[in-house]
Amino acid sequence: MFLTKHHDVFRTPPNGRAGNMKTIPYSTTTAAQLERLFQEDPPIPTRLWAILDGTIQSRILVDEPDDPTFAIVQDMVGGPTYFGFIDRIPDLQDAFARLRACQELVICLWPNSPVIPCLPASADYEGVAIDFLDRSPSVDLDPLAEIPSGYSMQRIDEELAQRKDGFDYYVKMFGSLERAAKNMIGYCLVQGETIISEAVAAPITRGVAEMSVDTHEAFRQQGLGTIASAYVIRECKA
């Protein structure tokens, strides 16, 4: 995974174009054209699948809008960026300039990807992401979902989302508060009016959910995140 951060020198050219790559809007027709370019699952595949399914907001660059043979798609909230192609990789400098002018650019690749030699030199960061995709079916979630005295569990809806710090991340991911609440599964463990711990599955696509968990710093190491997570996972399974 390569992360290249935004720099002023990488502003979009005055004519609004970045080399031969063109920006196109998402549509079901576009999705069908792009699907054939992404034949192998990349690292962190849930964001790519959610983009191709039209679940989350994205930027799409292609070589030929009517019949693309190379495409770059970028998640507009976290920056994960994916490459799809049939038989060639064009020069990426101008395309990177356009994407980096908007936000940080995270490149998700396997170590043997043919795209790596084509990347600009001197990435700001290089690291590894580990995905756990298989939950043990033998684990009984019910004992893990027992709510301690003094707490209540609330499902995240539009009203609760507006009280929750950081929910603008999901609004940006899905494009609106309504779409965010509709396309995610989330629960908050609440004490009085205070959100103590939360677990969220989003995006959810092709039978896989990306999980995130957060607990108020003063309440960590008590298993509260596990309780919220158990609620989310049980609903994902339902």
One Martini backbone bead per residue (centre of mass of N, CA, C, O) as a GRO file, in nm:
protein
  238
    1MET     BB    1   0.095   0.036   0.024
    2PHE     BB    2   0.041   0.369  -0.095
    3LEU     BB    3   0.116   0.705   0.025
    4THR     BB    4   0.013   1.019  -0.123
    5LYS     BB    5   0.026   1.340  -0.065
    6HIS     BB    6  -0.067   1.653  -0.069
    7HIS     BB    7   0.041   1.896  -0.316
    8ASP     BB    8   0.058   2.197  -0.475
    9VAL     BB    9   0.208   2.094  -0.738
   10PHE     BB   10  -0.067   1.896  -0.782
   11ARG     BB   11  -0.238   2.055  -0.969
   12THR     BB   12  -0.468   2.107  -1.183
   13PRO     BB   13  -0.477   2.185  -1.481
   14PRO     BB   14  -0.618   2.454  -1.642
   15ASN     BB   15  -0.783   2.259  -1.856
   16GLY     BB   16  -0.885   2.000  -1.666
   17ARG     BB   17  -0.662   1.798  -1.749
   18ALA     BB   18  -0.508   1.453  -1.739
   19GLY     BB   19  -0.410   1.395  -1.999
   20ASN     BB   20  -0.587   1.101  -2.119
   21MET     BB   21  -0.755   1.119  -1.874
   22LYS     BB   22  -1.099   1.068  -1.776
   23THR     BB   23  -1.374   1.195  -1.620
   24ILE     BB   24  -1.643   1.000  -1.480
   25PRO     BB   25  -1.946   0.904  -1.408
   26TYR     BB   26  -2.161   0.724  -1.241
   27SER     BB   27  -2.295   0.408  -1.366
   28THR     BB   28  -2.421   0.116  -1.473
   29THR     BB   29  -2.258   0.119  -1.732
   30THR     BB   30  -1.984   0.179  -1.610
   31ALA     BB   31  -1.973  -0.065  -1.420
   32ALA     BB   32  -1.970  -0.283  -1.643
   33GLN     BB   33  -1.704  -0.182  -1.773
   34LEU     BB   34  -1.522  -0.204  -1.511
   35GLU     BB   35  -1.550  -0.498  -1.413
   36ARG     BB   36  -1.355  -0.626  -1.638
   37LEU     BB   37  -1.088  -0.479  -1.512
   38PHE     BB   38  -1.158  -0.634  -1.222
   39GLN     BB   39  -1.055  -0.961  -1.178
   40GLU     BB   40  -0.893  -0.896  -0.920
   41ASP     BB   41  -0.847  -0.894  -0.591
   42PRO     BB   42  -0.767  -0.659  -0.382
   43PRO     BB   43  -0.677  -0.490  -0.146
   44ILE     BB   44  -0.931  -0.383   0.012
   45PRO     BB   45  -1.215  -0.466  -0.154
   46THR     BB   46  -1.471  -0.317  -0.043
   47ARG     BB   47  -1.430  -0.040  -0.180
   48LEU     BB   48  -1.441  -0.133  -0.470
   49TRP     BB   49  -1.718  -0.269  -0.466
   50ALA     BB   50  -1.875  -0.014  -0.372
   51ILE     BB   51  -1.810   0.146  -0.624
   52LEU     BB   52  -1.923  -0.055  -0.844
   53ASP     BB   53  -2.216  -0.051  -0.689
   54GLY     BB   54  -2.278   0.257  -0.586
   55THR     BB   55  -2.253   0.307  -0.266
   56ILE     BB   56  -2.010   0.500  -0.302
   57GLN     BB   57  -1.810   0.756  -0.337
   58SER     BB   58  -1.641   0.869  -0.650
   59ARG     BB   59  -1.359   0.843  -0.863
   60ILE     BB   60  -1.329   0.838  -1.233
   61LEU     BB   61  -1.073   0.707  -1.447
   62VAL     BB   62  -1.018   0.704  -1.807
   63ASP     BB   63  -0.920   0.650  -2.132
   64GLU     BB   64  -1.219   0.543  -2.243
   65PRO     BB   65  -1.545   0.610  -2.200
   66ASP     BB   66  -1.679   0.390  -2.409
   67ASP     BB   67  -1.397   0.185  -2.389
   68PRO     BB   68  -1.234   0.079  -2.142
   69THR     BB   69  -0.880  -0.038  -2.050
   70PHE     BB   70  -0.846   0.190  -1.822
   71ALA     BB   71  -0.861   0.234  -1.455
   72ILE     BB   72  -0.945   0.475  -1.194
   73VAL     BB   73  -1.041   0.434  -0.852
   74GLN     BB   74  -1.185   0.652  -0.586
   75ASP     BB   75  -1.220   0.708  -0.267
   76MET     BB   76  -1.353   1.011  -0.124
   77VAL     BB   77  -1.268   0.961   0.191
   78GLY     BB   78  -0.989   0.768   0.215
   79GLY     BB   79  -0.835   0.714  -0.089
   80PRO     BB   80  -0.867   0.454  -0.209
   81THR     BB   81  -0.691   0.300  -0.491
   82TYR     BB   82  -0.767   0.163  -0.821
   83PHE     BB   83  -0.664  -0.079  -1.074
   84GLY     BB   84  -0.777  -0.124  -1.418
   85PHE     BB   85  -0.694  -0.379  -1.671
   86ILE     BB   86  -0.593  -0.555  -1.957
   87ASP     BB   87  -0.274  -0.478  -2.114
   88ARG     BB   88  -0.221  -0.177  -1.992
   89ILE     BB   89  -0.007   0.100  -1.868
   90PRO     BB   90  -0.014   0.409  -1.835
   91ASP     BB   91   0.065   0.705  -1.763
   92LEU     BB   92   0.040   0.840  -1.412
   93GLN     BB   93   0.114   1.132  -1.346
   94ASP     BB   94  -0.146   1.298  -1.421
   95ALA     BB   95  -0.347   1.135  -1.257
   96PHE     BB   96  -0.213   1.191  -0.984
   97ALA     BB   97  -0.243   1.494  -0.990
   98ARG     BB   98  -0.551   1.499  -0.976
   99LEU     BB   99  -0.594   1.332  -0.715
  100ARG     BB  100  -0.395   1.499  -0.524
  101ALA     BB  101  -0.567   1.768  -0.543
  102CYS     BB  102  -0.799   1.643  -0.344
  103GLN     BB  103  -0.625   1.405  -0.194
  104GLU     BB  104  -0.526   1.152  -0.057
  105LEU     BB  105  -0.321   0.867  -0.175
  106VAL     BB  106  -0.424   0.527  -0.184
  107ILE     BB  107  -0.247   0.232  -0.269
  108CYS     BB  108  -0.382  -0.088  -0.367
  109LEU     BB  109  -0.142  -0.357  -0.347
  110TRP     BB  110   0.033  -0.605  -0.447
  111PRO     BB  111   0.368  -0.687  -0.447
  112ASN     BB  112   0.331  -0.805  -0.772
  113SER     BB  113   0.243  -0.561  -0.914
  114PRO     BB  114   0.259  -0.398  -1.229
  115VAL     BB  115   0.216  -0.101  -1.112
  116ILE     BB  116   0.460  -0.026  -0.932
  117PRO     BB  117   0.673   0.074  -1.157
  118CYS     BB  118   0.458   0.324  -1.232
  119LEU     BB  119   0.513   0.475  -0.988
  120PRO     BB  120   0.591   0.718  -0.813
  121ALA     BB  121   0.830   0.832  -0.638
  122SER     BB  122   0.837   0.877  -0.310
  123ALA     BB  123   0.663   0.785  -0.088
  124ASP     BB  124   0.530   0.879   0.220
  125TYR     BB  125   0.410   0.577   0.238
  126GLU     BB  126   0.465   0.232   0.362
  127GLY     BB  127   0.239  -0.053   0.394
  128VAL     BB  128   0.011  -0.268   0.583
  129ALA     BB  129  -0.286  -0.460   0.538
  130ILE     BB  130  -0.525  -0.634   0.753
  131ASP     BB  131  -0.762  -0.883   0.677
  132PHE     BB  132  -1.067  -1.012   0.830
  133LEU     BB  133  -1.304  -1.239   0.667
  134ASP     BB  134  -1.328  -1.480   0.892
  135ARG     BB  135  -1.577  -1.589   1.092
  136SER     BB  136  -1.647  -1.780   1.350
  137PRO     BB  137  -1.931  -1.989   1.375
  138SER     BB  138  -1.877  -2.091   1.685
  139VAL     BB  139  -1.942  -1.814   1.787
  140ASP     BB  140  -2.121  -1.685   2.049
  141LEU     BB  141  -2.281  -1.370   2.064
  142ASP     BB  142  -2.474  -1.341   2.309
  143PRO     BB  143  -2.268  -1.315   2.551
  144LEU     BB  144  -2.132  -1.051   2.412
  145ALA     BB  145  -2.432  -0.881   2.429
  146GLU     BB  146  -2.421  -0.799   2.719
  147ILE     BB  147  -2.561  -0.547   2.913
  148PRO     BB  148  -2.472  -0.334   3.131
  149SER     BB  149  -2.528  -0.163   3.390
  150GLY     BB  150  -2.625   0.169   3.280
  151TYR     BB  151  -2.691   0.072   2.990
  152SER     BB  152  -2.747   0.123   2.633
  153MET     BB  153  -2.879   0.025   2.314
  154GLN     BB  154  -2.826   0.190   1.992
  155ARG     BB  155  -2.933   0.248   1.690
  156ILE     BB  156  -2.823   0.390   1.404
  157ASP     BB  157  -2.961   0.690   1.309
  158GLU     BB  158  -3.027   1.002   1.212
  159GLU     BB  159  -3.047   1.115   1.500
  160LEU     BB  160  -2.790   0.988   1.626
  161ALA     BB  161  -2.584   1.080   1.412
  162GLN     BB  162  -2.604   1.392   1.494
  163ARG     BB  163  -2.459   1.320   1.787
  164LYS     BB  164  -2.212   1.199   1.641
  165ASP     BB  165  -1.894   1.183   1.625
  166GLY     BB  166  -1.777   1.153   1.287
  167PHE     BB  167  -2.025   1.111   1.078
  168ASP     BB  168  -1.920   1.274   0.830
  169TYR     BB  169  -1.767   1.038   0.705
  170TYR     BB  170  -2.030   0.886   0.606
  171VAL     BB  171  -2.158   1.110   0.448
  172LYS     BB  172  -1.925   1.124   0.243
  173MET     BB  173  -1.931   0.829   0.150
  174PHE     BB  174  -2.261   0.837   0.062
  175GLY     BB  175  -2.369   1.169   0.032
  176SER     BB  176  -2.562   1.127   0.294
  177LEU     BB  177  -2.742   1.081   0.571
  178GLU     BB  178  -2.956   0.889   0.459
  179ARG     BB  179  -2.761   0.688   0.315
  180ALA     BB  180  -2.594   0.615   0.559
  181ALA     BB  181  -2.821   0.495   0.740
  182LYS     BB  182  -2.911   0.280   0.517
  183ASN     BB  183  -2.591   0.154   0.447
  184MET     BB  184  -2.576   0.074   0.756
  185ILE     BB  185  -2.440  -0.079   1.062
  186GLY     BB  186  -2.521   0.052   1.393
  187TYR     BB  187  -2.388   0.083   1.738
  188CYS     BB  188  -2.464   0.224   2.067
  189LEU     BB  189  -2.321   0.272   2.377
  190VAL     BB  190  -2.516   0.407   2.644
  191GLN     BB  191  -2.485   0.680   2.893
  192GLY     BB  192  -2.750   0.822   2.888
  193GLU     BB  193  -2.630   1.073   2.654
  194THR     BB  194  -2.366   0.901   2.621
  195ILE     BB  195  -2.128   0.793   2.402
  196ILE     BB  196  -1.909   0.521   2.454
  197SER     BB  197  -1.974   0.308   2.218
  198GLU     BB  198  -1.889   0.183   1.880
  199ALA     BB  199  -2.034   0.015   1.587
  200VAL     BB  200  -1.945  -0.036   1.233
  201ALA     BB  201  -2.094  -0.122   0.911
  202ALA     BB  202  -1.882   0.019   0.654
  203PRO     BB  203  -1.924  -0.106   0.398
  204ILE     BB  204  -2.177  -0.310   0.231
  205THR     BB  205  -2.055  -0.581   0.018
  206ARG     BB  206  -2.075  -0.887  -0.113
  207GLY     BB  207  -2.088  -1.009   0.197
  208VAL     BB  208  -1.916  -0.758   0.307
  209ALA     BB  209  -1.780  -0.596   0.603
  210GLU     BB  210  -1.672  -0.293   0.735
  211MET     BB  211  -1.512  -0.251   1.041
  212SER     BB  212  -1.579  -0.035   1.329
  213VAL     BB  213  -1.421   0.082   1.642
  214ASP     BB  214  -1.527   0.285   1.934
  215THR     BB  215  -1.392   0.422   2.247
  216HIS     BB  216  -1.392   0.586   2.509
  217GLU     BB  217  -1.105   0.632   2.673
  218ALA     BB  218  -1.225   0.593   2.978
  219PHE     BB  219  -1.366   0.288   2.867
  220ARG     BB  220  -1.143   0.108   2.822
  221GLN     BB  221  -1.086  -0.232   2.877
  222GLN     BB  222  -1.418  -0.355   2.909
  223GLY     BB  223  -1.573  -0.469   2.638
  224LEU     BB  224  -1.764  -0.259   2.485
  225GLY     BB  225  -1.688  -0.302   2.185
  226THR     BB  226  -1.779  -0.598   2.176
  227ILE     BB  227  -2.078  -0.549   2.221
  228ALA     BB  228  -2.132  -0.371   1.975
  229SER     BB  229  -2.022  -0.575   1.767
  230ALA     BB  230  -2.223  -0.803   1.821
  231TYR     BB  231  -2.470  -0.650   1.719
  232VAL     BB  232  -2.373  -0.605   1.431
  233ILE     BB  233  -2.314  -0.901   1.349
  234ARG     BB  234  -2.596  -1.014   1.395
  235GLU     BB  235  -2.727  -0.836   1.174
  236CYS     BB  236  -2.551  -0.928   0.936
  237LYS     BB  237  -2.653  -1.233   0.959
  238ALA     BB  238  -2.976  -1.191   0.923
   0.00000   0.00000   0.00000
